[in-house]
Amino acid sequence: MGTYLLGALFVVLGAWVWWYSGFFPNLDGGYPGPALFPRIVALGLLLGGGGLVFSSWKSGQSAALKPGSLSAEEFRRWLRVLAAVAFAALVPLTWGAFGPIPVAVLTMLIFGLLSGAPFLTSGIIAIVGGLALYLLFFRLLGVPL
Amino acid sequence: MNGFGFESLVAFLLGAVYGAFFGSIPGLTATLAVALFVPVAFFLDPAVALPAMIAIAAVAIFAGDVASVVARMPGTPASAAYVDEIVELAQKKGPAYALGISAWSSAFGGAVGTAVLVVGASGLAALATRFSSFEFFWIAVLGLTAGVLASGAPPLKSLLSLLFGVLLATVGIDPTLGFPRFYFGNPNLLGGVNYIVAMIGLFGFAEVLDFIHRGSNLKAKPVVQKQTLRRQYFNAPLRFIWKERWQVLRSALLGTFIGFLPGAGADIAAWVSSSLEKLRSRNTNPDRVVLTGSASNNSGIAGAWIPALSLGIPGDTITAIVLGIFLIKGITPGPLLFQQQIQLVWQIYLAFAVASVILLPLVGFFMAGLATVVSRIPSRLLMGPIAALSVVGAYAINNNLFDVWVMVAMGFLGFFLKKNGFPLAQLVLGLVLGPIIEQNFMVSAIKSRWDLMAFFDRPLALFLMILTLVVLWWGLRMQRFLTVTLGGKDRT
């Protein structure tokens, strides 16, 4: 994404934290309370993020940020990452419906495939791994899966 | 001095296997291992239960490094302090060498910690009682200062990573008024961001995403496997540790010192000492960083027992559990313990000595062999199991599915930050030390009625503040040196 944009994101985050912590109460006598540390952090984010924006602007990085600069290969890679994140984010939603072990097996299979492992090998690893997770967490550690 | 009975020995060895198992699985900590052992310890004689607990803690803390080497996912928070360095070592010189450095440093660190425990328990415990919130505040600031300057990444990016970690640590109930912050109406966030869940995401899941992004066409770095396992594990690490014996001693003493501070423990010991070493060596010597971190975290375990035995004050969460066992068994820690239960005290000392000098190197050798075998498996075949272990491990900590989302979010964040050159260890450092700084600052400020000069009044606090300034001055000099050396290269 580039240092320039990340710096700008940190500035926005810092500004938001500063604004949001303004709603936190003070201690008796007007002394700073729960807002103090978030505000110190917000100030650091504003200054640090601003520093990043400034240094990348000075080094000319911002000029390199043009739309369409992402290659097709890079785009596919990001798509794979986003698919992996989306799948993992769906896991808690499917946990109750399918059961944790089938979901863990599916997770292993999908992530194996996304990592470039052959289908058959991924499948075998997923089944053996699922069994190992079941024995380890459910049987041995008593985690209520 | 009373030796081990047969039952004690068996419990000790079983405790070591159990600790190795827990420590090497991300999400399962040494504390959890000891906590789950309590129902068993309840039925055992203290002379059997305590050596087992010592073996569990010592081996679990070491075994955290095994997960780092195999999956780049630290098994325990103490191992997260030098995860990048131990992974680099494993890739360059082989997993057996990396675990050799870790196990032998842990062994020597543990031995030094034990020696301090035996010789100076009562004297050091008296010093620990003089630590108030002012000193704790400064020691956490020292850790953060060293952490920012020691990462090897551009200082601005280190600072932002660290601040982001501190910001995440402010989520949940604040320590002053109990006011809920940044929880957006979600009760799952009231307890804050669990840093073990965050660590699984940042180091484990982020690594999987990174691998997926790089693609399977990327060739893995060849692992050096020219030497036999025995030579890799014993010869080279022992030679290195002998060469760096004073560094081991310094790290172990620092680890013991931090370990005996109530509430600090092995994790903080590893973070502070490895950050200082990264700063000192300008982050160019991963062997020394691993050596320093491993020696500190294991000596920190022994250090935590000093106030526990002498004063009944827990040095860390493990000794807090141990004190609970003392209570159940009707044992009173403190000066009376040394008068009435001296045999038990010696048995604890002996358990520490045997765990450090014999158990850790042996368990380390076995695990180095295992890690060497696992490291031969192509990475793409390990990514599925690592992803599933991250998901199940995050869930298993609190049996809460929300933690899985936190883990995924932290994983994506970690991947994104790492791609852009932000160090992840500093983020975890902020998460770990942030609450300590805030809590101790607020307690001190309220105690002194917001007279900020009180932070410099106490001699120990003043000493720690001066030490922080020295580290800051030294770190900035190092940064300037790096800027001059690297010339026009990016040192944002």
Boltz contact constraints between the chains, C-beta under 6 A:
constraints:
  - contact:
      token1: [A, 6]
      token2: [B, 420]
      max_distance: 6.0
  - contact:
      token1: [A, 10]
      token2: [B, 160]
      max_distance: 6.0
  - contact:
      token1: [A, 31]
      token2: [B, 450]
      max_distance: 6.0
  - contact:
      token1: [A, 33]
      token2: [B, 176]
      max_distance: 6.0
  - contact:
      token1: [A, 33]
      token2: [B, 177]
      max_distance: 6.0
  - contact:
      token1: [A, 34]
      token2: [B, 174]
      max_distance: 6.0
  - contact:
      token1: [A, 34]
      token2: [B, 177]
      max_distance: 6.0
  - contact:
      token1: [A, 34]
      token2: [B, 179]
      max_distance: 6.0
  - contact:
      token1: [A, 34]
      token2: [B, 181]
      max_distance: 6.0
  - contact:
      token1: [A, 37]
      token2: [B, 170]
      max_distance: 6.0
  - contact:
      token1: [A, 37]
      token2: [B, 438]
      max_distance: 6.0
  - contact:
      token1: [A, 38]
      token2: [B, 170]
      max_distance: 6.0
  - contact:
      token1: [A, 41]
      token2: [B, 163]
      max_distance: 6.0
  - contact:
      token1: [A, 41]
      token2: [B, 166]
      max_distance: 6.0
  - contact:
      token1: [A, 41]
      token2: [B, 167]
      max_distance: 6.0
  - contact:
      token1: [A, 44]
      token2: [B, 163]
      max_distance: 6.0
  - contact:
      token1: [A, 45]
      token2: [B, 163]
      max_distance: 6.0
  - contact:
      token1: [A, 48]
      token2: [B, 156]
      max_distance: 6.0
  - contact:
      token1: [A, 48]
      token2: [B, 159]
      max_distance: 6.0
  - contact:
      token1: [A, 48]
      token2: [B, 160]
      max_distance: 6.0
  - contact:
      token1: [A, 51]
      token2: [B, 156]
      max_distance: 6.0
  - contact:
      token1: [A, 52]
      token2: [B, 156]
      max_distance: 6.0
  - contact:
      token1: [A, 55]
      token2: [B, 492]
      max_distance: 6.0
  - contact:
      token1: [A, 77]
      token2: [B, 213]
      max_distance: 6.0
  - contact:
      token1: [A, 80]
      token2: [B, 212]
      max_distance: 6.0
  - contact:
      token1: [A, 81]
      token2: [B, 209]
      max_distance: 6.0
  - contact:
      token1: [A, 81]
      token2: [B, 212]
      max_distance: 6.0
  - contact:
      token1: [A, 81]
      token2: [B, 213]
      max_distance: 6.0
  - contact:
      token1: [A, 84]
      token2: [B, 212]
      max_distance: 6.0
  - contact:
      token1: [A, 85]
      token2: [B, 412]
      max_distance: 6.0
  - contact:
      token1: [A, 88]
      token2: [B, 408]
      max_distance: 6.0
  - contact:
      token1: [A, 89]
      token2: [B, 408]
      max_distance: 6.0
  - contact:
      token1: [A, 91]
      token2: [B, 391]
      max_distance: 6.0
  - contact:
      token1: [A, 91]
      token2: [B, 404]
      max_distance: 6.0
  - contact:
      token1: [A, 92]
      token2: [B, 401]
      max_distance: 6.0
  - contact:
      token1: [A, 92]
      token2: [B, 404]
      max_distance: 6.0
  - contact:
      token1: [A, 95]
      token2: [B, 401]
      max_distance: 6.0
  - contact:
      token1: [A, 104]
      token2: [B, 388]
      max_distance: 6.0
  - contact:
      token1: [A, 104]
      token2: [B, 392]
      max_distance: 6.0
  - contact:
      token1: [A, 107]
      token2: [B, 387]
      max_distance: 6.0
  - contact:
      token1: [A, 107]
      token2: [B, 388]
      max_distance: 6.0
  - contact:
      token1: [A, 107]
      token2: [B, 391]
      max_distance: 6.0
  - contact:
      token1: [A, 108]
      token2: [B, 384]
      max_distance: 6.0
  - contact:
      token1: [A, 108]
      token2: [B, 385]
      max_distance: 6.0
  - contact:
      token1: [A, 108]
      token2: [B, 388]
      max_distance: 6.0
  - contact:
      token1: [A, 111]
      token2: [B, 383]
      max_distance: 6.0
  - contact:
      token1: [A, 111]
      token2: [B, 384]
      max_distance: 6.0
  - contact:
      token1: [A, 111]
      token2: [B, 387]
      max_distance: 6.0
  - contact:
      token1: [A, 112]
      token2: [B, 384]
      max_distance: 6.0
  - contact:
      token1: [A, 114]
      token2: [B, 212]
      max_distance: 6.0
  - contact:
      token1: [A, 115]
      token2: [B, 211]
      max_distance: 6.0
  - contact:
      token1: [A, 115]
      token2: [B, 212]
      max_distance: 6.0
  - contact:
      token1: [A, 115]
      token2: [B, 380]
      max_distance: 6.0
  - contact:
      token1: [A, 115]
      token2: [B, 383]
      max_distance: 6.0
  - contact:
      token1: [A, 116]
      token2: [B, 216]
      max_distance: 6.0
  - contact:
      token1: [A, 116]
      token2: [B, 380]
      max_distance: 6.0
  - contact:
      token1: [A, 117]
      token2: [B, 380]
      max_distance: 6.0
  - contact:
      token1: [A, 117]
      token2: [B, 381]
      max_distance: 6.0
  - contact:
      token1: [A, 125]
      token2: [B, 384]
      max_distance: 6.0
  - contact:
      token1: [A, 129]
      token2: [B, 385]
      max_distance: 6.0
  - contact:
      token1: [A, 133]
      token2: [B, 392]
      max_distance: 6.0
  - contact:
      token1: [A, 137]
      token2: [B, 392]
      max_distance: 6.0
  - contact:
      token1: [A, 137]
      token2: [B, 396]
      max_distance: 6.0
  - contact:
      token1: [A, 143]
      token2: [B, 396]
      max_distance: 6.0
  - contact:
      token1: [A, 144]
      token2: [B, 399]
      max_distance: 6.0
